[in-house]
Amino acid sequence: MAYTEQEILKFMEQDRELGAAALLETYTGLLWSVCARRLENPEDIRECVGDVFSEFCINYKRFDNNKASLKNYLC
């Protein structure tokens, strides 16, 4: 199930683990595709996607949805 940007951000505020799970479920395919355009090795792609999610989950309060959508921010 894909979650909306608002749902993911709400989950991050309430329960970061739930927010992270919703984020991964919603955006893993997209980020994998974006990373695969630049990287050939599946392990490098996996690491890049993981780094994006980790960085967002740690610093999600830096995200400003007035400047960009969550989708664009992650990409």
Predicted model as a PDB file, atoms N, CA, C, CB and O in Angstrom, pLDDT in the B-factor column:
MODEL        1                                                                  
ATOM      1  N   MET A   1       0.836  -1.185   0.000  1.00 79.00           N  
ATOM      2  CA  MET A   1       0.000   0.000   0.000  1.00 79.00           C  
ATOM      3  C   MET A   1       0.879   1.244   0.000  1.00 79.00           C  
ATOM      4  CB  MET A   1      -0.950   0.000   1.213  1.00 79.00           C  
ATOM      5  O   MET A   1       1.803   1.360   0.805  1.00 79.00           O  
ATOM      6  N   ALA A   2       0.592   2.158  -0.889  1.00 89.00           N  
ATOM      7  CA  ALA A   2       1.321   3.423  -0.931  1.00 89.00           C  
ATOM      8  C   ALA A   2       0.667   4.402   0.038  1.00 89.00           C  
ATOM      9  CB  ALA A   2       1.350   4.009  -2.378  1.00 89.00           C  
ATOM     10  O   ALA A   2      -0.558   4.470   0.148  1.00 89.00           O  
ATOM     11  N   TYR A   3       1.494   5.142   0.724  1.00 96.00           N  
ATOM     12  CA  TYR A   3       1.010   6.136   1.681  1.00 96.00           C  
ATOM     13  C   TYR A   3       1.190   7.529   1.091  1.00 96.00           C  
ATOM     14  CB  TYR A   3       1.757   6.014   3.042  1.00 96.00           C  
ATOM     15  O   TYR A   3       2.056   7.744   0.243  1.00 96.00           O  
ATOM     16  N   THR A   4       0.382   8.457   1.535  1.00 95.00           N  
ATOM     17  CA  THR A   4       0.542   9.840   1.085  1.00 95.00           C  
ATOM     18  C   THR A   4       1.697  10.478   1.849  1.00 95.00           C  
ATOM     19  CB  THR A   4      -0.775  10.655   1.288  1.00 95.00           C  
ATOM     20  O   THR A   4       2.129   9.995   2.895  1.00 95.00           O  
ATOM     21  N   GLU A   5       2.168  11.559   1.294  1.00 95.00           N  
ATOM     22  CA  GLU A   5       3.230  12.326   1.938  1.00 95.00           C  
ATOM     23  C   GLU A   5       2.808  12.754   3.341  1.00 95.00           C  
ATOM     24  CB  GLU A   5       3.595  13.556   1.092  1.00 95.00           C  
ATOM     25  O   GLU A   5       3.592  12.661   4.286  1.00 95.00           O  
ATOM     26  N   GLN A   6       1.586  13.216   3.469  1.00 95.00           N  
ATOM     27  CA  GLN A   6       1.084  13.680   4.764  1.00 95.00           C  
ATOM     28  C   GLN A   6       1.022  12.530   5.767  1.00 95.00           C  
ATOM     29  CB  GLN A   6      -0.306  14.319   4.605  1.00 95.00           C  
ATOM     30  O   GLN A   6       1.355  12.711   6.938  1.00 95.00           O  
ATOM     31  N   GLU A   7       0.599  11.353   5.319  1.00 96.00           N  
ATOM     32  CA  GLU A   7       0.538  10.197   6.216  1.00 96.00           C  
ATOM     33  C   GLU A   7       1.927   9.815   6.704  1.00 96.00           C  
ATOM     34  CB  GLU A   7      -0.118   9.005   5.513  1.00 96.00           C  
ATOM     35  O   GLU A   7       2.127   9.541   7.887  1.00 96.00           O  
ATOM     36  N   ILE A   8       2.881   9.800   5.787  1.00 96.00           N  
ATOM     37  CA  ILE A   8       4.252   9.428   6.160  1.00 96.00           C  
ATOM     38  C   ILE A   8       4.814  10.413   7.181  1.00 96.00           C  
ATOM     39  CB  ILE A   8       5.162   9.379   4.911  1.00 96.00           C  
ATOM     40  O   ILE A   8       5.408   9.998   8.176  1.00 96.00           O  
ATOM     41  N   LEU A   9       4.634  11.699   6.949  1.00 96.00           N  
ATOM     42  CA  LEU A   9       5.152  12.703   7.878  1.00 96.00           C  
ATOM     43  C   LEU A   9       4.456  12.615   9.230  1.00 96.00           C  
ATOM     44  CB  LEU A   9       4.985  14.106   7.293  1.00 96.00           C  
ATOM     45  O   LEU A   9       5.091  12.806  10.267  1.00 96.00           O  
ATOM     46  N   LYS A  10       3.173  12.331   9.228  1.00 96.00           N  
ATOM     47  CA  LYS A  10       2.440  12.148  10.483  1.00 96.00           C  
ATOM     48  C   LYS A  10       2.980  10.934  11.239  1.00 96.00           C  
ATOM     49  CB  LYS A  10       0.924  11.982  10.211  1.00 96.00           C  
ATOM     50  O   LYS A  10       3.187  10.989  12.451  1.00 96.00           O  
ATOM     51  N   PHE A  11       3.205   9.844  10.516  1.00 96.00           N  
ATOM     52  CA  PHE A  11       3.763   8.647  11.145  1.00 96.00           C  
ATOM     53  C   PHE A  11       5.145   8.931  11.724  1.00 96.00           C  
ATOM     54  CB  PHE A  11       3.842   7.497  10.133  1.00 96.00           C  
ATOM     55  O   PHE A  11       5.475   8.455  12.811  1.00 96.00           O  
ATOM     56  N   MET A  12       5.958   9.710  10.997  1.00 96.00           N  
ATOM     57  CA  MET A  12       7.305  10.029  11.479  1.00 96.00           C  
ATOM     58  C   MET A  12       7.236  10.776  12.809  1.00 96.00           C  
ATOM     59  CB  MET A  12       8.071  10.870  10.435  1.00 96.00           C  
ATOM     60  O   MET A  12       8.070  10.561  13.689  1.00 96.00           O  
ATOM     61  N   GLU A  13       6.255  11.644  12.954  1.00 95.00           N  
ATOM     62  CA  GLU A  13       6.089  12.391  14.204  1.00 95.00           C  
ATOM     63  C   GLU A  13       5.609  11.487  15.340  1.00 95.00           C  
ATOM     64  CB  GLU A  13       5.101  13.544  14.004  1.00 95.00           C  
ATOM     65  O   GLU A  13       6.065  11.620  16.475  1.00 95.00           O  
ATOM     66  N   GLN A  14       4.700  10.577  15.038  1.00 96.00           N  
ATOM     67  CA  GLN A  14       4.092   9.738  16.062  1.00 96.00           C  
ATOM     68  C   GLN A  14       4.955   8.534  16.428  1.00 96.00           C  
ATOM     69  CB  GLN A  14       2.740   9.269  15.598  1.00 96.00           C  
ATOM     70  O   GLN A  14       5.118   8.208  17.604  1.00 96.00           O  
ATOM     71  N   ASP A  15       5.497   7.887  15.420  1.00 95.00           N  
ATOM     72  CA  ASP A  15       6.240   6.633  15.623  1.00 95.00           C  
ATOM     73  C   ASP A  15       7.219   6.496  14.468  1.00 95.00           C  
ATOM     74  CB  ASP A  15       5.272   5.379  15.708  1.00 95.00           C  
ATOM     75  O   ASP A  15       6.841   6.081  13.372  1.00 95.00           O  
ATOM     76  N   ARG A  16       8.461   6.842  14.710  1.00 94.00           N  
ATOM     77  CA  ARG A  16       9.446   6.884  13.622  1.00 94.00           C  
ATOM     78  C   ARG A  16       9.606   5.535  12.928  1.00 94.00           C  
ATOM     79  CB  ARG A  16      10.792   7.340  14.159  1.00 94.00           C  
ATOM     80  O   ARG A  16       9.867   5.486  11.726  1.00 94.00           O  
ATOM     81  N   GLU A  17       9.453   4.446  13.666  1.00 95.00           N  
ATOM     82  CA  GLU A  17       9.556   3.120  13.046  1.00 95.00           C  
ATOM     83  C   GLU A  17       8.415   2.890  12.044  1.00 95.00           C  
ATOM     84  CB  GLU A  17       9.539   2.019  14.130  1.00 95.00           C  
ATOM     85  O   GLU A  17       8.636   2.366  10.952  1.00 95.00           O  
ATOM     86  N   LEU A  18       7.226   3.278  12.417  1.00 96.00           N  
ATOM     87  CA  LEU A  18       6.077   3.174  11.512  1.00 96.00           C  
ATOM     88  C   LEU A  18       6.265   4.104  10.314  1.00 96.00           C  
ATOM     89  CB  LEU A  18       4.759   3.513  12.258  1.00 96.00           C  
ATOM     90  O   LEU A  18       5.967   3.724   9.182  1.00 96.00           O  
ATOM     91  N   GLY A  19       6.746   5.292  10.553  1.00 96.00           N  
ATOM     92  CA  GLY A  19       7.015   6.236   9.474  1.00 96.00           C  
ATOM     93  C   GLY A  19       8.048   5.709   8.504  1.00 96.00           C  
ATOM     94  O   GLY A  19       7.893   5.837   7.290  1.00 96.00           O  
ATOM     95  N   ALA A  20       9.099   5.119   9.037  1.00 96.00           N  
ATOM     96  CA  ALA A  20      10.144   4.551   8.182  1.00 96.00           C  
ATOM     97  C   ALA A  20       9.595   3.406   7.344  1.00 96.00           C  
ATOM     98  CB  ALA A  20      11.326   4.064   9.029  1.00 96.00           C  
ATOM     99  O   ALA A  20       9.925   3.285   6.164  1.00 96.00           O  
ATOM    100  N   ALA A  21       8.763   2.571   7.943  1.00 96.00           N  
ATOM    101  CA  ALA A  21       8.170   1.448   7.200  1.00 96.00           C  
ATOM    102  C   ALA A  21       7.284   1.958   6.069  1.00 96.00           C  
ATOM    103  CB  ALA A  21       7.353   0.540   8.145  1.00 96.00           C  
ATOM    104  O   ALA A  21       7.321   1.421   4.963  1.00 96.00           O  
ATOM    105  N   ALA A  22       6.489   2.989   6.338  1.00 97.00           N  
ATOM    106  CA  ALA A  22       5.617   3.569   5.308  1.00 97.00           C  
ATOM    107  C   ALA A  22       6.449   4.215   4.203  1.00 97.00           C  
ATOM    108  CB  ALA A  22       4.658   4.609   5.930  1.00 97.00           C  
ATOM    109  O   ALA A  22       6.119   4.106   3.022  1.00 97.00           O  
ATOM    110  N   LEU A  23       7.520   4.881   4.592  1.00 97.00           N  
ATOM    111  CA  LEU A  23       8.423   5.514   3.625  1.00 97.00           C  
ATOM    112  C   LEU A  23       9.029   4.471   2.699  1.00 97.00           C  
ATOM    113  CB  LEU A  23       9.537   6.290   4.349  1.00 97.00           C  
ATOM    114  O   LEU A  23       9.024   4.641   1.480  1.00 97.00           O  
ATOM    115  N   LEU A  24       9.550   3.393   3.273  1.00 96.00           N  
ATOM    116  CA  LEU A  24      10.148   2.336   2.470  1.00 96.00           C  
ATOM    117  C   LEU A  24       9.131   1.684   1.550  1.00 96.00           C  
ATOM    118  CB  LEU A  24      10.777   1.291   3.363  1.00 96.00           C  
ATOM    119  O   LEU A  24       9.416   1.443   0.377  1.00 96.00           O  
ATOM    120  N   GLU A  25       7.969   1.403   2.066  1.00 97.00           N  
ATOM    121  CA  GLU A  25       6.936   0.745   1.267  1.00 97.00           C  
ATOM    122  C   GLU A  25       6.515   1.616   0.082  1.00 97.00           C  
ATOM    123  CB  GLU A  25       5.717   0.418   2.138  1.00 97.00           C  
ATOM    124  O   GLU A  25       6.233   1.105  -1.002  1.00 97.00           O  
ATOM    125  N   THR A  26       6.476   2.912   0.293  1.00 97.00           N  
ATOM    126  CA  THR A  26       5.994   3.826  -0.730  1.00 97.00           C  
ATOM    127  C   THR A  26       7.058   4.191  -1.755  1.00 97.00           C  
ATOM    128  CB  THR A  26       5.473   5.069  -0.088  1.00 97.00           C  
ATOM    129  O   THR A  26       6.748   4.326  -2.939  1.00 97.00           O  
ATOM    130  N   TYR A  27       8.307   4.355  -1.327  1.00 97.00           N  
ATOM    131  CA  TYR A  27       9.316   4.938  -2.210  1.00 97.00           C  
ATOM    132  C   TYR A  27      10.490   4.033  -2.590  1.00 97.00           C  
ATOM    133  CB  TYR A  27       9.849   6.138  -1.574  1.00 97.00           C  
ATOM    134  O   TYR A  27      11.371   4.480  -3.325  1.00 97.00           O  
ATOM    135  N   THR A  28      10.541   2.802  -2.132  1.00 97.00           N  
ATOM    136  CA  THR A  28      11.683   1.948  -2.471  1.00 97.00           C  
ATOM    137  C   THR A  28      11.820   1.745  -3.972  1.00 97.00           C  
ATOM    138  CB  THR A  28      11.552   0.600  -1.784  1.00 97.00           C  
ATOM    139  O   THR A  28      12.916   1.882  -4.516  1.00 97.00           O  
ATOM    140  N   GLY A  29      10.732   1.422  -4.642  1.00 96.00           N  
ATOM    141  CA  GLY A  29      10.791   1.184  -6.086  1.00 96.00           C  
ATOM    142  C   GLY A  29      11.281   2.392  -6.854  1.00 96.00           C  
ATOM    143  O   GLY A  29      12.113   2.272  -7.754  1.00 96.00           O  
ATOM    144  N   LEU A  30      10.770   3.546  -6.503  1.00 97.00           N  
ATOM    145  CA  LEU A  30      11.176   4.778  -7.167  1.00 97.00           C  
ATOM    146  C   LEU A  30      12.662   5.048  -6.954  1.00 97.00           C  
ATOM    147  CB  LEU A  30      10.346   5.957  -6.656  1.00 97.00           C  
ATOM    148  O   LEU A  30      13.393   5.323  -7.906  1.00 97.00           O  
ATOM    149  N   LEU A  31      13.101   4.969  -5.709  1.00 97.00           N  
ATOM    150  CA  LEU A  31      14.513   5.260  -5.427  1.00 97.00           C  
ATOM    151  C   LEU A  31      15.439   4.230  -6.055  1.00 97.00           C  
ATOM    152  CB  LEU A  31      14.752   5.313  -3.922  1.00 97.00           C  
ATOM    153  O   LEU A  31      16.526   4.571  -6.520  1.00 97.00           O  
ATOM    154  N   TRP A  32      15.013   2.973  -6.071  1.00 97.00           N  
ATOM    155  CA  TRP A  32      15.821   1.932  -6.708  1.00 97.00           C  
ATOM    156  C   TRP A  32      16.009   2.290  -8.186  1.00 97.00           C  
ATOM    157  CB  TRP A  32      15.149   0.521  -6.554  1.00 97.00           C  
ATOM    158  O   TRP A  32      17.113   2.192  -8.721  1.00 97.00           O  
ATOM    159  N   SER A  33      14.929   2.702  -8.830  1.00 97.00           N  
ATOM    160  CA  SER A  33      14.979   3.069 -10.244  1.00 97.00           C  
ATOM    161  C   SER A  33      15.902   4.259 -10.484  1.00 97.00           C  
ATOM    162  CB  SER A  33      13.580   3.388 -10.754  1.00 97.00           C  
ATOM    163  O   SER A  33      16.693   4.252 -11.427  1.00 97.00           O  
ATOM    164  N   VAL A  34      15.804   5.259  -9.650  1.00 97.00           N  
ATOM    165  CA  VAL A  34      16.650   6.453  -9.792  1.00 97.00           C  
ATOM    166  C   VAL A  34      18.120   6.088  -9.605  1.00 97.00           C  
ATOM    167  CB  VAL A  34      16.236   7.544  -8.772  1.00 97.00           C  
ATOM    168  O   VAL A  34      18.968   6.506 -10.392  1.00 97.00           O  
ATOM    169  N   CYS A  35      18.421   5.317  -8.576  1.00 97.00           N  
ATOM    170  CA  CYS A  35      19.815   4.932  -8.308  1.00 97.00           C  
ATOM    171  C   CYS A  35      20.364   4.015  -9.403  1.00 97.00           C  
ATOM    172  CB  CYS A  35      19.921   4.235  -6.941  1.00 97.00           C  
ATOM    173  O   CYS A  35      21.542   4.090  -9.752  1.00 97.00           O  
ATOM    174  N   ALA A  36      19.513   3.161  -9.933  1.00 97.00           N  
ATOM    175  CA  ALA A  36      19.949   2.211 -10.960  1.00 97.00           C  
ATOM    176  C   ALA A  36      20.327   2.916 -12.263  1.00 97.00           C  
ATOM    177  CB  ALA A  36      18.851   1.185 -11.227  1.00 97.00           C  
ATOM    178  O   ALA A  36      21.044   2.346 -13.085  1.00 97.00           O  
ATOM    179  N   ARG A  37      19.862   4.123 -12.457  1.00 97.00           N  
ATOM    180  CA  ARG A  37      20.244   4.891 -13.651  1.00 97.00           C  
ATOM    181  C   ARG A  37      21.707   5.322 -13.596  1.00 97.00           C  
ATOM    182  CB  ARG A  37      19.347   6.123 -13.800  1.00 97.00           C  
ATOM    183  O   ARG A  37      22.340   5.547 -14.628  1.00 97.00           O  
ATOM    184  N   ARG A  38      22.231   5.431 -12.382  1.00 96.00           N  
ATOM    185  CA  ARG A  38      23.607   5.905 -12.206  1.00 96.00           C  
ATOM    186  C   ARG A  38      24.570   4.812 -11.756  1.00 96.00           C  
ATOM    187  CB  ARG A  38      23.631   7.026 -11.208  1.00 96.00           C  
ATOM    188  O   ARG A  38      25.774   4.904 -11.995  1.00 96.00           O  
ATOM    189  N   LEU A  39      24.045   3.788 -11.112  1.00 97.00           N  
ATOM    190  CA  LEU A  39      24.885   2.736 -10.548  1.00 97.00           C  
ATOM    191  C   LEU A  39      24.544   1.395 -11.198  1.00 97.00           C  
ATOM    192  CB  LEU A  39      24.708   2.657  -9.011  1.00 97.00           C  
ATOM    193  O   LEU A  39      23.380   1.122 -11.490  1.00 97.00           O  
ATOM    194  N   GLU A  40      25.542   0.575 -11.419  1.00 95.00           N  
ATOM    195  CA  GLU A  40      25.302  -0.721 -12.059  1.00 95.00           C  
ATOM    196  C   GLU A  40      25.237  -1.866 -11.057  1.00 95.00           C  
ATOM    197  CB  GLU A  40      26.383  -1.002 -13.074  1.00 95.00           C  
ATOM    198  O   GLU A  40      24.459  -2.803 -11.234  1.00 95.00           O  
ATOM    199  N   ASN A  41      26.032  -1.797 -10.032  1.00 97.00           N  
ATOM    200  CA  ASN A  41      26.135  -2.875  -9.062  1.00 97.00           C  
ATOM    201  C   ASN A  41      24.925  -2.863  -8.125  1.00 97.00           C  
ATOM    202  CB  ASN A  41      27.443  -2.753  -8.259  1.00 97.00           C  
ATOM    203  O   ASN A  41      24.665  -1.853  -7.473  1.00 97.00           O  
ATOM    204  N   PRO A  42      24.185  -3.970  -8.050  1.00 96.00           N  
ATOM    205  CA  PRO A  42      23.006  -4.012  -7.178  1.00 96.00           C  
ATOM    206  C   PRO A  42      23.317  -3.697  -5.710  1.00 96.00           C  
ATOM    207  CB  PRO A  42      22.365  -5.374  -7.268  1.00 96.00           C  
ATOM    208  O   PRO A  42      22.486  -3.114  -5.014  1.00 96.00           O  
ATOM    209  N   GLU A  43      24.485  -4.072  -5.247  1.00 98.00           N  
ATOM    210  CA  GLU A  43      24.853  -3.768  -3.861  1.00 98.00           C  
ATOM    211  C   GLU A  43      25.041  -2.267  -3.666  1.00 98.00           C  
ATOM    212  CB  GLU A  43      26.138  -4.518  -3.467  1.00 98.00           C  
ATOM    213  O   GLU A  43      24.662  -1.723  -2.629  1.00 98.00           O  
ATOM    214  N   ASP A  44      25.620  -1.599  -4.652  1.00 97.00           N  
ATOM    215  CA  ASP A  44      25.768  -0.143  -4.587  1.00 97.00           C  
ATOM    216  C   ASP A  44      24.401   0.540  -4.605  1.00 97.00           C  
ATOM    217  CB  ASP A  44      26.632   0.365  -5.760  1.00 97.00           C  
ATOM    218  O   ASP A  44      24.177   1.518  -3.892  1.00 97.00           O  
ATOM    219  N   ILE A  45      23.500   0.021  -5.419  1.00 97.00           N  
ATOM    220  CA  ILE A  45      22.142   0.570  -5.490  1.00 97.00           C  
ATOM    221  C   ILE A  45      21.449   0.393  -4.142  1.00 97.00           C  
ATOM    222  CB  ILE A  45      21.322  -0.117  -6.620  1.00 97.00           C  
ATOM    223  O   ILE A  45      20.840   1.329  -3.623  1.00 97.00           O  
ATOM    224  N   ARG A  46      21.543  -0.796  -3.587  1.00 97.00           N  
ATOM    225  CA  ARG A  46      20.920  -1.089  -2.286  1.00 97.00           C  
ATOM    226  C   ARG A  46      21.475  -0.150  -1.209  1.00 97.00           C  
ATOM    227  CB  ARG A  46      21.160  -2.574  -1.883  1.00 97.00           C  
ATOM    228  O   ARG A  46      20.726   0.375  -0.385  1.00 97.00           O  
ATOM    229  N   GLU A  47      22.780   0.052  -1.227  1.00 97.00           N  
ATOM    230  CA  GLU A  47      23.411   0.926  -0.230  1.00 97.00           C  
ATOM    231  C   GLU A  47      22.959   2.379  -0.405  1.00 97.00           C  
ATOM    232  CB  GLU A  47      24.947   0.837  -0.334  1.00 97.00           C  
ATOM    233  O   GLU A  47      22.697   3.073   0.578  1.00 97.00           O  
ATOM    234  N   CYS A  48      22.869   2.828  -1.639  1.00 97.00           N  
ATOM    235  CA  CYS A  48      22.434   4.200  -1.910  1.00 97.00           C  
ATOM    236  C   CYS A  48      20.994   4.410  -1.446  1.00 97.00           C  
ATOM    237  CB  CYS A  48      22.562   4.521  -3.414  1.00 97.00           C  
ATOM    238  O   CYS A  48      20.691   5.406  -0.788  1.00 97.00           O  
ATOM    239  N   VAL A  49      20.119   3.487  -1.783  1.00 97.00           N  
ATOM    240  CA  VAL A  49      18.718   3.586  -1.356  1.00 97.00           C  
ATOM    241  C   VAL A  49      18.639   3.581   0.171  1.00 97.00           C  
ATOM    242  CB  VAL A  49      17.875   2.418  -1.948  1.00 97.00           C  
ATOM    243  O   VAL A  49      17.911   4.378   0.762  1.00 97.00           O  
ATOM    244  N   GLY A  50      19.380   2.692   0.797  1.00 97.00           N  
ATOM    245  CA  GLY A  50      19.394   2.626   2.256  1.00 97.00           C  
ATOM    246  C   GLY A  50      19.899   3.914   2.888  1.00 97.00           C  
ATOM    247  O   GLY A  50      19.373   4.364   3.907  1.00 97.00           O  
ATOM    248  N   ASP A  51      20.920   4.503   2.280  1.00 97.00           N  
ATOM    249  CA  ASP A  51      21.466   5.764   2.790  1.00 97.00           C  
ATOM    250  C   ASP A  51      20.441   6.889   2.704  1.00 97.00           C  
ATOM    251  CB  ASP A  51      22.728   6.150   2.016  1.00 97.00           C  
ATOM    252  O   ASP A  51      20.320   7.700   3.622  1.00 97.00           O  
ATOM    253  N   VAL A  52      19.708   6.932   1.599  1.00 97.00           N  
ATOM    254  CA  VAL A  52      18.680   7.976   1.436  1.00 97.00           C  
ATOM    255  C   VAL A  52      17.628   7.841   2.530  1.00 97.00           C  
ATOM    256  CB  VAL A  52      18.012   7.886   0.031  1.00 97.00           C  
ATOM    257  O   VAL A  52      17.261   8.825   3.172  1.00 97.00           O  
ATOM    258  N   PHE A  53      17.141   6.613   2.740  1.00 97.00           N  
ATOM    259  CA  PHE A  53      16.117   6.400   3.756  1.00 97.00           C  
ATOM    260  C   PHE A  53      16.649   6.699   5.159  1.00 97.00           C  
ATOM    261  CB  PHE A  53      15.600   4.966   3.687  1.00 97.00           C  
ATOM    262  O   PHE A  53      15.962   7.326   5.966  1.00 97.00           O  
ATOM    263  N   SER A  54      17.849   6.260   5.442  1.00 96.00           N  
ATOM    264  CA  SER A  54      18.441   6.512   6.763  1.00 96.00           C  
ATOM    265  C   SER A  54      18.587   8.004   7.024  1.00 96.00           C  
ATOM    266  CB  SER A  54      19.809   5.825   6.880  1.00 96.00           C  
ATOM    267  O   SER A  54      18.216   8.504   8.085  1.00 96.00           O  
ATOM    268  N   GLU A  55      19.128   8.697   6.048  1.00 96.00           N  
ATOM    269  CA  GLU A  55      19.330  10.146   6.193  1.00 96.00           C  
ATOM    270  C   GLU A  55      17.999  10.858   6.396  1.00 96.00           C  
ATOM    271  CB  GLU A  55      20.054  10.720   4.958  1.00 96.00           C  
ATOM    272  O   GLU A  55      17.895  11.753   7.235  1.00 96.00           O  
ATOM    273  N   PHE A  56      16.982  10.467   5.634  1.00 97.00           N  
ATOM    274  CA  PHE A  56      15.686  11.121   5.803  1.00 97.00           C  
ATOM    275  C   PHE A  56      15.106  10.830   7.181  1.00 97.00           C  
ATOM    276  CB  PHE A  56      14.710  10.667   4.713  1.00 97.00           C  
ATOM    277  O   PHE A  56      14.606  11.738   7.846  1.00 97.00           O  
ATOM    278  N   CYS A  57      15.166   9.586   7.613  1.00 95.00           N  
ATOM    279  CA  CYS A  57      14.567   9.225   8.904  1.00 95.00           C  
ATOM    280  C   CYS A  57      15.250   9.930  10.068  1.00 95.00           C  
ATOM    281  CB  CYS A  57      14.632   7.718   9.111  1.00 95.00           C  
ATOM    282  O   CYS A  57      14.602  10.271  11.057  1.00 95.00           O  
ATOM    283  N   ILE A  58      16.535  10.144   9.955  1.00 95.00           N  
ATOM    284  CA  ILE A  58      17.273  10.835  11.014  1.00 95.00           C  
ATOM    285  C   ILE A  58      16.969  12.331  11.000  1.00 95.00           C  
ATOM    286  CB  ILE A  58      18.786  10.600  10.857  1.00 95.00           C  
ATOM    287  O   ILE A  58      16.842  12.956  12.053  1.00 95.00           O  
ATOM    288  N   ASN A  59      16.853  12.896   9.806  1.00 95.00           N  
ATOM    289  CA  ASN A  59      16.723  14.354   9.666  1.00 95.00           C  
ATOM    290  C   ASN A  59      15.415  14.775   9.000  1.00 95.00           C  
ATOM    291  CB  ASN A  59      17.887  14.897   8.867  1.00 95.00           C  
ATOM    292  O   ASN A  59      15.388  15.785   8.295  1.00 95.00           O  
ATOM    293  N   TYR A  60      14.344  14.036   9.203  1.00 94.00           N  
ATOM    294  CA  TYR A  60      13.091  14.314   8.501  1.00 94.00           C  
ATOM    295  C   TYR A  60      12.532  15.706   8.803  1.00 94.00           C  
ATOM    296  CB  TYR A  60      12.064  13.270   8.864  1.00 94.00           C  
ATOM    297  O   TYR A  60      11.757  16.237   8.008  1.00 94.00           O  
ATOM    298  N   LYS A  61      12.900  16.291   9.908  1.00 94.00           N  
ATOM    299  CA  LYS A  61      12.373  17.620  10.253  1.00 94.00           C  
ATOM    300  C   LYS A  61      12.969  18.717   9.364  1.00 94.00           C  
ATOM    301  CB  LYS A  61      12.662  17.936  11.728  1.00 94.00           C  
ATOM    302  O   LYS A  61      12.450  19.832   9.324  1.00 94.00           O  
ATOM    303  N   ARG A  62      14.044  18.405   8.659  1.00 95.00           N  
ATOM    304  CA  ARG A  62      14.620  19.373   7.719  1.00 95.00           C  
ATOM    305  C   ARG A  62      13.777  19.496   6.447  1.00 95.00           C  
ATOM    306  CB  ARG A  62      16.053  18.966   7.355  1.00 95.00           C  
ATOM    307  O   ARG A  62      13.866  20.494   5.732  1.00 95.00           O  
ATOM    308  N   PHE A  63      12.972  18.491   6.174  1.00 95.00           N  
ATOM    309  CA  PHE A  63      12.151  18.495   4.967  1.00 95.00           C  
ATOM    310  C   PHE A  63      11.114  19.607   5.049  1.00 95.00           C  
ATOM    311  CB  PHE A  63      11.463  17.126   4.767  1.00 95.00           C  
ATOM    312  O   PHE A  63      10.419  19.756   6.054  1.00 95.00           O  
ATOM    313  N   ASP A  64      11.021  20.387   3.970  1.00 94.00           N  
ATOM    314  CA  ASP A  64      10.049  21.483   3.888  1.00 94.00           C  
ATOM    315  C   ASP A  64       9.173  21.235   2.668  1.00 94.00           C  
ATOM    316  CB  ASP A  64      10.761  22.890   3.801  1.00 94.00           C  
ATOM    317  O   ASP A  64       9.610  21.418   1.532  1.00 94.00           O  
ATOM    318  N   ASN A  65       7.941  20.819   2.910  1.00 91.00           N  
ATOM    319  CA  ASN A  65       7.059  20.496   1.787  1.00 91.00           C  
ATOM    320  C   ASN A  65       6.594  21.736   1.028  1.00 91.00           C  
ATOM    321  CB  ASN A  65       5.854  19.727   2.284  1.00 91.00           C  
ATOM    322  O   ASN A  65       5.881  21.611   0.033  1.00 91.00           O  
ATOM    323  N   ASN A  66       6.978  22.912   1.471  1.00 93.00           N  
ATOM    324  CA  ASN A  66       6.708  24.123   0.702  1.00 93.00           C  
ATOM    325  C   ASN A  66       7.744  24.322  -0.404  1.00 93.00           C  
ATOM    326  CB  ASN A  66       6.687  25.342   1.626  1.00 93.00           C  
ATOM    327  O   ASN A  66       7.520  25.086  -1.343  1.00 93.00           O  
ATOM    328  N   LYS A  67       8.870  23.636  -0.287  1.00 95.00           N  
ATOM    329  CA  LYS A  67       9.938  23.758  -1.276  1.00 95.00           C  
ATOM    330  C   LYS A  67       9.922  22.629  -2.293  1.00 95.00           C  
ATOM    331  CB  LYS A  67      11.276  23.797  -0.587  1.00 95.00           C  
ATOM    332  O   LYS A  67      10.298  22.831  -3.448  1.00 95.00           O  
ATOM    333  N   ALA A  68       9.493  21.447  -1.880  1.00 95.00           N  
ATOM    334  CA  ALA A  68       9.504  20.297  -2.789  1.00 95.00           C  
ATOM    335  C   ALA A  68       8.577  19.219  -2.233  1.00 95.00           C  
ATOM    336  CB  ALA A  68      10.955  19.738  -2.979  1.00 95.00           C  
ATOM    337  O   ALA A  68       8.274  19.191  -1.040  1.00 95.00           O  
ATOM    338  N   SER A  69       8.143  18.347  -3.112  1.00 95.00           N  
ATOM    339  CA  SER A  69       7.377  17.192  -2.657  1.00 95.00           C  
ATOM    340  C   SER A  69       8.337  16.209  -2.011  1.00 95.00           C  
ATOM    341  CB  SER A  69       6.597  16.523  -3.834  1.00 95.00           C  
ATOM    342  O   SER A  69       9.542  16.262  -2.259  1.00 95.00           O  
ATOM    343  N   LEU A  70       7.822  15.328  -1.198  1.00 96.00           N  
ATOM    344  CA  LEU A  70       8.667  14.320  -0.564  1.00 96.00           C  
ATOM    345  C   LEU A  70       9.332  13.441  -1.616  1.00 96.00           C  
ATOM    346  CB  LEU A  70       7.845  13.460   0.407  1.00 96.00           C  
ATOM    347  O   LEU A  70      10.505  13.089  -1.493  1.00 96.00           O  
ATOM    348  N   LYS A  71       8.585  13.096  -2.634  1.00 96.00           N  
ATOM    349  CA  LYS A  71       9.110  12.278  -3.745  1.00 96.00           C  
ATOM    350  C   LYS A  71      10.337  12.951  -4.368  1.00 96.00           C  
ATOM    351  CB  LYS A  71       8.013  12.054  -4.829  1.00 96.00           C  
ATOM    352  O   LYS A  71      11.376  12.313  -4.537  1.00 96.00           O  
ATOM    353  N   ASN A  72      10.217  14.218  -4.702  1.00 96.00           N  
ATOM    354  CA  ASN A  72      11.334  14.945  -5.311  1.00 96.00           C  
ATOM    355  C   ASN A  72      12.488  15.122  -4.332  1.00 96.00           C  
ATOM    356  CB  ASN A  72      10.868  16.310  -5.813  1.00 96.00           C  
ATOM    357  O   ASN A  72      13.653  15.018  -4.718  1.00 96.00           O  
ATOM    358  N   TYR A  73      12.179  15.380  -3.098  1.00 96.00           N  
ATOM    359  CA  TYR A  73      13.208  15.550  -2.070  1.00 96.00           C  
ATOM    360  C   TYR A  73      14.051  14.290  -1.940  1.00 96.00           C  
ATOM    361  CB  TYR A  73      12.568  15.901  -0.718  1.00 96.00           C  
ATOM    362  O   TYR A  73      15.278  14.370  -1.875  1.00 96.00           O  
ATOM    363  N   LEU A  74      13.408  13.134  -1.901  1.00 96.00           N  
ATOM    364  CA  LEU A  74      14.135  11.878  -1.759  1.00 96.00           C  
ATOM    365  C   LEU A  74      14.974  11.569  -2.985  1.00 96.00           C  
ATOM    366  CB  LEU A  74      13.172  10.743  -1.499  1.00 96.00           C  
ATOM    367  O   LEU A  74      16.092  11.066  -2.872  1.00 96.00           O  
ATOM    368  N   CYS A  75      14.434  11.870  -4.148  1.00 94.00           N  
ATOM    369  CA  CYS A  75      15.176  11.601  -5.398  1.00 94.00           C  
ATOM    370  C   CYS A  75      16.396  12.494  -5.511  1.00 94.00           C  
ATOM    371  CB  CYS A  75      14.269  11.804  -6.623  1.00 94.00           C  
ATOM    372  O   CYS A  75      17.135  12.408  -6.492  1.00 94.00           O  
TER     373      CYS A  75                                                      
ENDMDL                                                                          
END                                                                             
